[in-house]
């Protein structure tokens, strides 16, 4: 059976993407990093579609497969915090005081 973009567009779960592209994966790695793998994969798909709008269906699926492989590999050797894929990782907390921000508030200078 030949894979098509139409079939690809119906996929919803990380495991379905791996099965669709016949890529091996560790279920434990996918369970732990599911959202991050899918987010990175989604970002890659946007880049592929922008960079190769005229690519054939077959070529896009080749690029998509590579993108999923790279997304998975990245999260195997890195972690979600290092990748900062979601907006929350870029926001500075408003209710936190860093140690470096704490000064001497007694009015006396430290010696």
N, C-alpha and C positions, 0 to 999 in steps of 0.2 A: 504494500500500500504506500502510495506516494503522499508525503505530508504537504498540506496546503496552508496558505495564510488564513483561509476561512476556518480551518480546524484549529489553528494556533490561536485565533482570536476568541475562541470559545473556552479556552483553558482558564482556570481560576486559581488552582492550588499549585504551590511550589513543586510538589511531587509530580503533578501532571506535566509541568514544563520539562522536568528531567526525563520523564518517561517518553514524552513526545519526541524529544531530541535524542533519545536512547543514550543518555549520559548517566554514568554511575554516580551514586551519591551516598553519603552516610546519613541515614535517617536522623541520627542524634544531632549531627551538625545542622541539618536543615531545621529540626525542631527548635534548636536553640537560637538560630540566626535567621529564621524564616522571613521576618519583616525586613531585615536588613538586606538579605539576598535579593528579595523581590524589589526593594526600593532601588538598589544599585542596578539591577537588571532593567527596571523601568527607565531609569535615567539613561542607561546605555541605548535602549530602544529609541528614545527620543533623539539622541545624538545620531544614531544610524539613519533614522527616517529623515532627519534634517540634512545629513551629509550625502545621503544616497537616495534622493526622492525618485530617481528614474531607474533604480535597480530592479531587476526582474524579481518575481516572487521567489524563485529558487535561490537567487543570490541573497535576498533579504533573510531568508530562513537560515542560510549559512552564517550570515552576520549575527543573527539572533542567537544561534546555537553557541557561537564563540562568545557572545556577550554573557550568556548564562554561565558558561564554563568559567569565564573570568570573574564574574560576580561571586560564584561559589568559591573559587580559589582564593579570592581576596579575603573572604570571611573565614577561611580556614587558617590563614596565616596572620590575620589581624583580628581586631575586635570592633564591636559596634561603636565604642567611644572613640577609638582612633579614627574610624571612618567618618564620623560626624555626618551621617546621611540625612538625619532628620533635623528640622528647624530647632527643636528643643536643645540640641547640642550646641547651637550657636548663640543661644540667648544667655545673657548674664543674669544671675538670680538677683532679685530686688530686695530680698529679705535676709541677705547674708553679709556679715561683716568679716572681711579677711583680716588675718593677723597683722599684715603689713599696714592696714588702715588704722590700727589701734595705736594711739599715741599716749603720751603721758598726760593725763587730764587732771593732775593734782596741782598744776601750775608751777611745779618745781622742775628744774632741769635735772636730767640724769647725769651722773658723774661717771 
